[in-house]
Amino acid sequence: MGWYERWAQWAERYRFLVDLSWTLLAALFALTLAASSPSTFSLGGGQAVLLSAAVLAPLPWCRMRPVASCIAMFVVCMLQITVLGTPLLLPADLAVLVSMYCVTVYGPRWAYRMACGMAVVGSITVGTSLWLYNGAGSLLSITPMIVLSLALLGCSFAFGLVRRSRRAMITAMRDRAERLEIERDQQAQIATAAERSRIAREMHDIVAHSLSVIIAQADGGRYAAAADPAAAARSLGTIAETGRAALADMRRLLGVLRQDQPSVGTPLGLMAPDAAALGRAPGSGTPAGAAPQGVGSGTGGPGSALPAAPPSSGGAAPLQPQPDTGDIAGLVDQARDDGLRVSFARVGVERRLPPGVGLTLFRVCQESLTNVRKHAGPRPAVTVLLRWGEDEVELRVDDDGRGLAADGSPGPDEPPPTAGYGLLGMRERAEMFGGTLSAGPRRGGGFSVRFVIPIPRAEHAVQHDTPDDAPDDARGAR
């Protein structure tokens, strides 16, 4: 910022002090000229000084109180011309031009219009007084005086109008910049809150689903350890795969929060802990991220809904496509491997979905199956229905378990149970894509989740990628 900008800001902040200083400086010259040449103005020296001081007195308030200052100066000048009989202008009367400029720039719109009327009246009054003072000669002799007065006041008004327009433009630009900054901050806060909610939903789905699988496999392996060691080994393998897959999903999800990827090597040349964990396991010939041979296909294997374990090449999880409706079958297979009785049916012709819709359907189904594991009780029968309509996709997950009754019904003084983070996340996903979610107990027992999301109507539907010789359960109802 240069000296002129700093001076302009200081002068704008301290208007009265600046105007008072300029008024005192102008009064020094005006009063000196009025006192030294009193005969020119048909007044005595003291009268000319007092009259000049009265004209200059309202000038310090020309920007602070432009309307009052302009009216006061107009009244004093009219008294000078009409009452005191002084047709010729004093040097202090040039302050009228400054007052005209200030009321045009800083006053309201009606004020400078009023000032224009007063300028016309004052110019005609000056010409009339000069005509009477010279002995009532020809009216044409006072025309130059009237035209000169109107020209000077018109120039002052024109400069003031230009300055007013520029000030209005600068004020509008400043307000627009401030408004854009506020909107930018609000958009940043909204984006941050949306991203935080998205990460919270994804983290909840990943952690809740993985932990429910791990708990189910751990309980099954503990009971089967004595009677069937092979089943216990398969359960431990599924637990390991599920943990690795959940860790890979979390690393991919949280990787967007990091500005740059950490290096694998440390300053001392040692292997970083993350790289060692994702590399080869100590004392084994297979990478730690690879699934051991002989375990079930519950997670990370063929037909699994969870992604494969990360390779051993680096600390960051590999990039993979997000799950969509095609992975719901693998999610059902995983639930069956966990001991749930799940039937899966697909109705209609599958087609390509808009970005994010397939992931939303997958997460809703995943969270519904997780809630079945946690709340449905022992041996529930679950039905998963995926129906493709012309302009919507419907996902239903029904079970005949006990639902919230498994935790006991609330007492008379206890509040009713509220929806957890899983149902809240499913509702948020539905709102993002304009869908609807209805979740609640079923008649006769159990719990039902119905998720409907609109999709654009397509002329040519895309058939599901299933070979002709595939079994019936891979084609449609299971």
MIZAMAR-102472 format. One line per 10 residues: number of its first residue (from 1); their letters; for each residue y, z, x of C-alpha. Coordinates in nm, 3 decimals, always signed. Each point is the difference from the previous one (the first is absolute). Layout:
BEGIN
NUM) A) Y Z X; ...
! end
This chain:
BEGIN
1) MGWYERWAQW) +0.000 +0.000 +0.000; +0.336 -0.110 +0.145; +0.329 +0.183 +0.004; +0.127 -0.188 -0.306; -0.299 +0.107 -0.213; +0.036 +0.359 +0.116; +0.370 -0.005 -0.076; -0.061 -0.152 -0.344; -0.255 +0.268 -0.084; +0.231 +0.277 +0.119
11) AERYRFLVDL) +0.297 -0.144 -0.192; -0.215 -0.030 -0.314; -0.113 +0.360 +0.034; +0.351 +0.140 +0.055; +0.207 -0.222 -0.226; +0.280 +0.245 -0.075; +0.064 +0.090 +0.365; +0.010 -0.365 +0.103; +0.232 -0.097 -0.288; +0.224 +0.299 +0.067
21) SWTLLAALFA) +0.032 -0.101 +0.366; +0.093 -0.358 -0.089; +0.248 +0.126 -0.263; +0.174 +0.228 +0.250; +0.023 -0.284 +0.250; +0.145 -0.236 -0.265; +0.242 +0.269 -0.119; +0.130 +0.041 +0.356; +0.120 -0.361 +0.010; +0.099 -0.032 -0.368
31) LTLAASSPST) +0.210 +0.316 -0.007; +0.165 -0.092 +0.331; +0.101 -0.344 -0.133; +0.117 +0.146 -0.334; +0.218 +0.260 +0.176; +0.150 -0.247 +0.247; +0.103 -0.267 -0.256; +0.104 +0.178 -0.322; +0.273 -0.249 -0.092; -0.248 -0.282 -0.036
41) FSLGGGQAVL) -0.175 +0.175 -0.288; +0.313 +0.124 -0.182; -0.115 +0.356 +0.058; +0.100 +0.283 +0.228; -0.211 +0.085 +0.303; -0.151 +0.312 -0.160; -0.073 -0.180 -0.328; -0.175 -0.288 +0.179; -0.214 +0.243 +0.202; -0.095 +0.203 -0.309
51) LSAAVLAPLP) -0.079 -0.313 -0.199; -0.215 -0.142 +0.283; -0.186 +0.330 +0.029; -0.064 +0.002 -0.375; -0.141 -0.353 +0.016; -0.228 +0.086 +0.293; -0.114 +0.338 -0.137; -0.294 -0.133 -0.212; -0.127 -0.223 +0.284; -0.241 +0.254 +0.166
61) WCRMRPVASC) -0.205 +0.001 -0.325; -0.017 -0.380 -0.030; -0.377 +0.002 +0.071; -0.095 +0.345 -0.124; +0.187 -0.033 -0.332; +0.093 -0.371 -0.017; +0.098 -0.007 -0.370; +0.223 +0.308 +0.011; +0.159 -0.111 +0.328; +0.075 -0.349 -0.135
71) IAMFVVCMLQ) +0.154 +0.132 -0.324; +0.215 +0.255 +0.185; +0.130 -0.263 +0.242; +0.073 -0.241 -0.287; +0.198 +0.269 -0.187; +0.206 +0.088 +0.308; +0.080 -0.367 +0.070; +0.102 -0.062 -0.363; +0.229 +0.305 +0.010; +0.151 -0.132 +0.320
81) ITVLGTPLLL) +0.077 -0.339 -0.158; +0.103 +0.099 -0.351; +0.148 +0.351 +0.025; +0.148 +0.010 +0.350; +0.113 -0.364 -0.017; -0.140 -0.113 +0.334; -0.113 -0.359 -0.045; -0.071 -0.064 +0.369; -0.326 +0.129 +0.135; -0.024 +0.286 +0.247
91) PADLAVLVSM) -0.234 -0.032 +0.302; -0.219 +0.264 -0.166; -0.045 -0.225 -0.303; -0.244 -0.213 +0.203; -0.250 +0.280 -0.062; -0.042 -0.152 -0.347; -0.207 -0.276 +0.164; -0.229 +0.262 +0.156; -0.034 +0.179 -0.334; -0.084 -0.330 -0.173
101) YCVTVYGPRW) -0.269 -0.070 +0.260; -0.153 +0.350 -0.023; -0.014 +0.011 -0.378; -0.171 -0.342 +0.000; -0.260 +0.105 +0.256; -0.072 +0.362 -0.094; +0.109 +0.022 -0.364; -0.195 -0.092 -0.313; +0.021 -0.346 -0.149; +0.253 +0.095 -0.266
111) AYRMACGMAV) +0.222 +0.162 +0.266; +0.065 -0.314 +0.203; +0.055 -0.196 -0.320; +0.263 +0.257 -0.095; +0.144 -0.030 +0.350; +0.034 -0.376 -0.044; +0.201 +0.059 -0.321; +0.221 +0.253 +0.176; +0.056 -0.249 +0.283; +0.125 -0.262 -0.248
121) VGSITVGTSL) +0.224 +0.255 -0.175; +0.137 +0.128 +0.330; +0.076 -0.348 +0.134; +0.185 -0.099 -0.318; +0.189 +0.333 +0.005; +0.107 -0.056 +0.361; +0.123 -0.351 -0.082; +0.185 +0.117 -0.312; +0.168 +0.287 +0.187; +0.109 -0.238 +0.276
131) WLYNGAGSLL) +0.140 -0.240 -0.262; +0.198 +0.279 -0.164; +0.113 +0.135 +0.337; +0.144 -0.339 +0.100; +0.211 -0.033 -0.318; -0.238 -0.173 -0.244; +0.004 -0.344 +0.159; -0.260 -0.267 -0.050; -0.357 +0.114 -0.069; -0.128 -0.265 +0.241
141) SITPMIVLSL) +0.149 +0.196 +0.289; -0.246 +0.289 -0.049; -0.308 -0.223 -0.030; -0.070 -0.006 +0.377; +0.010 +0.382 +0.008; -0.246 +0.030 -0.289; -0.230 -0.265 +0.149; +0.012 +0.171 +0.343; -0.086 +0.339 -0.147; -0.285 -0.142 -0.206
151) ALLGCSFAFG) -0.130 -0.195 +0.303; -0.008 +0.310 +0.221; -0.169 +0.211 -0.266; -0.241 -0.286 -0.080; -0.102 -0.028 +0.366; -0.058 +0.376 +0.014; -0.209 -0.022 -0.316; -0.201 -0.296 +0.136; -0.082 +0.177 +0.327; -0.094 +0.310 -0.195
161) LVRRSRRAMI) -0.228 -0.198 -0.232; -0.180 -0.157 +0.296; -0.042 +0.340 +0.161; -0.126 +0.145 -0.328; -0.261 -0.272 -0.033; -0.117 +0.057 +0.355; -0.024 +0.375 -0.054; -0.197 -0.056 -0.320; -0.237 -0.235 +0.184; -0.049 +0.247 +0.286
171) TAMRDRAERL) -0.061 +0.284 -0.245; -0.253 -0.209 -0.192; -0.178 -0.098 +0.321; -0.007 +0.364 +0.116; -0.138 +0.114 -0.336; -0.259 -0.276 +0.008; -0.104 +0.096 +0.353; -0.032 +0.366 -0.099; -0.195 -0.096 -0.311; -0.231 -0.221 +0.204
181) EIERDQQAQI) -0.056 +0.283 +0.247; -0.085 +0.236 -0.285; -0.234 -0.257 -0.153; -0.158 -0.060 +0.341; -0.064 +0.372 +0.044; -0.135 +0.023 -0.354; -0.227 -0.298 +0.055; -0.120 +0.155 +0.325; -0.074 +0.327 -0.180; -0.177 -0.183 -0.282
191) ATAAERSRIA) -0.203 -0.204 +0.248; -0.086 +0.314 +0.197; -0.110 +0.182 -0.315; -0.205 -0.300 -0.114; -0.167 -0.034 +0.339; -0.064 +0.372 +0.010; -0.161 -0.015 -0.344; -0.208 -0.301 +0.102; -0.124 +0.173 +0.315; -0.073 +0.316 -0.199
201) REMHDIVAHS) -0.202 -0.200 -0.254; -0.196 -0.184 +0.267; -0.061 +0.319 +0.199; -0.119 +0.181 -0.312; -0.236 -0.282 -0.093; -0.142 -0.028 +0.353; -0.036 +0.372 +0.066; -0.123 +0.100 -0.347; -0.255 -0.281 -0.017; -0.128 +0.052 +0.355
211) LSVIIAQADG) -0.025 +0.376 -0.034; -0.182 -0.026 -0.331; -0.255 -0.236 +0.159; -0.035 +0.225 +0.304; -0.049 +0.311 -0.215; -0.258 -0.173 -0.220; -0.192 -0.131 +0.300; +0.019 +0.334 +0.180; -0.137 +0.186 -0.304; -0.277 -0.256 -0.047
221) GRYAAAADPA) -0.090 +0.005 +0.368; -0.012 +0.379 +0.005; -0.244 +0.015 -0.290; -0.210 -0.288 +0.137; -0.010 +0.123 +0.359; -0.324 +0.195 -0.039; -0.191 -0.236 -0.230; +0.124 -0.342 +0.120; +0.156 -0.001 +0.349; +0.053 -0.378 -0.019
231) AAARSLGTIA) +0.219 +0.040 -0.311; +0.200 +0.271 +0.178; +0.050 -0.233 +0.296; +0.120 -0.275 -0.233; +0.243 +0.244 -0.161; +0.138 +0.097 +0.341; +0.040 -0.367 +0.089; +0.188 -0.065 -0.326; +0.224 +0.299 +0.070; +0.079 -0.134 +0.347
241) ETGRAALADM) +0.074 -0.350 -0.131; +0.217 +0.133 -0.281; +0.200 +0.215 +0.239; +0.056 -0.289 +0.241; +0.101 -0.233 -0.281; +0.242 +0.257 -0.144; +0.146 +0.056 +0.347; +0.048 -0.376 +0.045; +0.171 -0.027 -0.340; +0.232 +0.289 +0.081
251) RRLLGVLRQD) +0.088 -0.148 +0.339; +0.081 -0.336 -0.160; +0.205 +0.170 -0.269; +0.197 +0.224 +0.234; +0.042 -0.273 +0.262; +0.294 -0.145 -0.195; +0.192 +0.321 +0.064; -0.011 -0.050 +0.377; +0.265 -0.216 +0.162; -0.218 -0.104 +0.291
261) QPSVGTPLGL) -0.368 +0.026 +0.076; -0.100 +0.267 +0.253; -0.153 -0.116 +0.321; -0.369 +0.058 +0.064; +0.046 +0.118 +0.354; +0.183 +0.316 +0.100; +0.247 +0.026 +0.290; -0.281 +0.152 +0.211; -0.227 -0.295 -0.069; -0.234 +0.198 -0.226
271) MAPDAAALGR) -0.139 -0.125 -0.328; +0.204 +0.112 -0.302; -0.180 +0.233 -0.242; +0.026 -0.250 -0.287; -0.144 -0.278 +0.213; -0.282 +0.222 +0.115; -0.078 +0.098 -0.357; -0.002 -0.361 -0.113; -0.183 -0.128 +0.306; -0.356 +0.062 +0.108
281) APGSGTPAGA) -0.142 +0.334 -0.087; -0.105 +0.207 +0.299; -0.362 -0.047 +0.087; -0.067 -0.284 -0.247; -0.021 -0.373 +0.032; +0.181 -0.076 -0.324; +0.368 +0.033 -0.078; +0.104 +0.311 -0.187; +0.148 -0.214 -0.276; -0.321 -0.194 -0.061
291) APQGVGSGTG) -0.243 +0.109 -0.268; -0.332 +0.128 +0.133; -0.309 -0.197 -0.089; -0.213 +0.112 -0.287; +0.263 +0.166 -0.217; +0.061 -0.096 -0.361; +0.261 -0.248 -0.109; +0.216 +0.261 -0.166; +0.317 -0.064 +0.199; +0.099 -0.248 +0.261
301) GPGSALPAAP) -0.307 -0.218 -0.047; -0.070 -0.315 -0.196; +0.122 +0.023 -0.355; +0.195 +0.315 +0.078; +0.344 +0.064 -0.146; +0.124 +0.173 +0.312; +0.097 -0.204 +0.307; -0.216 -0.010 +0.306; +0.051 +0.246 +0.282; +0.265 -0.092 +0.255
311) PSSGGAAPLQ) -0.105 -0.175 +0.318; +0.017 +0.158 +0.340; +0.264 -0.228 +0.147; +0.314 +0.204 -0.061; +0.167 +0.298 -0.159; +0.132 -0.182 -0.306; -0.217 -0.081 -0.299; -0.066 -0.374 -0.045; +0.181 -0.191 -0.267; -0.216 -0.079 -0.303
321) PQPDTGDIAG) +0.070 -0.129 -0.350; +0.071 +0.261 -0.262; -0.282 +0.058 -0.248; +0.021 -0.175 -0.335; -0.210 -0.054 -0.311; -0.277 -0.163 +0.202; -0.061 +0.332 +0.179; -0.050 +0.199 -0.322; -0.370 -0.097 +0.008; -0.033 +0.155 +0.344
331) LVDQARDDGL) +0.178 +0.309 -0.130; -0.260 +0.028 -0.276; -0.281 -0.045 +0.255; +0.141 +0.283 +0.202; +0.014 +0.223 -0.308; -0.365 -0.082 -0.072; -0.096 +0.089 +0.354; +0.173 +0.333 -0.053; -0.227 +0.075 -0.294; +0.218 -0.102 -0.294
341) RVSFARVGVE) -0.148 -0.199 -0.288; +0.252 -0.282 -0.018; -0.023 -0.323 -0.200; +0.245 -0.279 +0.076; +0.091 -0.290 -0.230; +0.241 -0.289 +0.042; +0.116 -0.192 -0.305; +0.197 -0.323 +0.012; +0.083 -0.244 +0.276; +0.154 +0.140 +0.314
351) RRLPPGVGLT) +0.306 -0.167 +0.145; +0.252 +0.054 +0.274; +0.230 +0.298 -0.056; +0.362 +0.056 +0.106; +0.048 +0.195 +0.326; -0.075 +0.369 -0.037; -0.174 -0.019 -0.338; -0.349 -0.016 +0.147; +0.069 +0.298 +0.226; +0.134 +0.193 -0.299
361) LFRVCQESLT) -0.316 -0.066 -0.204; -0.216 +0.101 +0.296; +0.192 +0.326 +0.056; -0.012 +0.091 -0.369; -0.377 -0.053 -0.007; -0.037 +0.195 +0.324; +0.202 +0.294 -0.129; -0.189 -0.002 -0.332; -0.337 +0.017 +0.177; +0.136 +0.276 +0.224
371) NVRKHAGPRP) +0.100 +0.200 -0.307; -0.349 -0.052 -0.141; -0.151 +0.151 +0.314; +0.235 +0.298 -0.013; +0.017 +0.081 -0.371; -0.283 -0.170 -0.193; -0.267 +0.250 +0.092; -0.364 -0.071 +0.088; -0.162 -0.339 -0.061; +0.270 -0.175 -0.205
381) AVTVLLRWGE) -0.049 -0.354 -0.126; +0.295 -0.221 +0.092; +0.095 -0.341 -0.135; +0.246 -0.224 +0.186; +0.131 -0.298 -0.197; +0.224 -0.271 +0.147; +0.117 -0.240 -0.272; +0.199 -0.314 +0.080; +0.222 -0.114 -0.287; +0.235 -0.294 -0.031
391) DEVELRVDDD) +0.309 +0.200 +0.091; -0.133 +0.343 +0.103; -0.269 +0.177 +0.196; -0.162 +0.312 -0.140; -0.187 +0.262 +0.203; -0.195 +0.275 -0.178; -0.183 +0.287 +0.164; -0.188 +0.220 -0.249; -0.238 +0.286 +0.063; -0.192 +0.246 -0.214
401) GRGLAADGSP) +0.055 +0.299 +0.224; +0.173 +0.325 -0.078; +0.340 -0.099 +0.141; +0.257 +0.279 +0.007; -0.244 +0.223 -0.186; -0.191 +0.040 +0.325; +0.280 +0.221 +0.132; +0.008 +0.216 -0.315; +0.233 -0.020 -0.295; +0.339 +0.172 +0.033
411) GPDEPPPTAG) +0.060 +0.329 -0.170; +0.247 +0.055 -0.285; +0.271 +0.116 +0.240; -0.069 -0.263 +0.266; +0.181 -0.335 +0.006; -0.210 -0.310 -0.061; -0.114 -0.187 +0.311; +0.240 -0.263 +0.124; -0.075 -0.338 +0.148; -0.067 +0.005 +0.370
421) YGLLGMRERA) +0.133 -0.225 +0.271; -0.274 -0.255 -0.067; +0.102 -0.069 -0.360; +0.365 +0.012 +0.101; -0.062 -0.259 +0.269; -0.187 -0.224 -0.244; +0.288 +0.019 -0.249; +0.249 -0.087 +0.276; -0.210 -0.301 +0.096; -0.011 -0.109 -0.364
431) EMFGGTLSAG) +0.379 +0.029 -0.034; +0.060 -0.206 +0.314; -0.180 -0.303 -0.149; +0.093 +0.054 -0.365; -0.346 +0.118 -0.098; -0.123 +0.285 -0.216; -0.232 +0.288 +0.081; -0.175 +0.221 -0.253; -0.218 +0.283 +0.126; -0.153 +0.284 -0.196
441) PRRGGGFSVR) -0.316 +0.154 -0.145; -0.239 -0.216 -0.202; -0.146 +0.079 -0.337; -0.332 +0.169 +0.045; +0.077 +0.109 +0.355; +0.090 -0.161 +0.325; +0.318 -0.158 +0.130; +0.144 -0.348 -0.030; +0.254 -0.190 +0.210; +0.137 -0.329 -0.133
451) FVIPIPRAEH) +0.234 -0.202 +0.220; +0.153 -0.327 -0.127; +0.228 -0.210 +0.215; +0.165 -0.330 -0.103; -0.058 -0.311 +0.209; +0.149 -0.349 -0.027; -0.189 -0.243 -0.219; -0.182 -0.260 +0.211; -0.105 -0.347 -0.110; -0.300 -0.024 +0.232
461) AVQHDTPDDA) -0.187 +0.323 +0.061; -0.167 +0.065 +0.332; -0.369 +0.076 -0.032; -0.138 +0.301 +0.183; -0.137 -0.094 +0.341; -0.370 +0.066 -0.071; -0.272 -0.244 +0.106; -0.213 -0.155 -0.273; -0.317 +0.165 +0.125; +0.151 +0.348 +0.005
471) PDDARGAR) -0.160 +0.267 -0.216; +0.135 +0.068 -0.346; +0.150 +0.334 +0.089; +0.228 -0.175 +0.256; +0.118 -0.243 -0.268; +0.097 +0.211 -0.293; -0.121 +0.311 -0.176; -0.191 +0.255 +0.197
! end
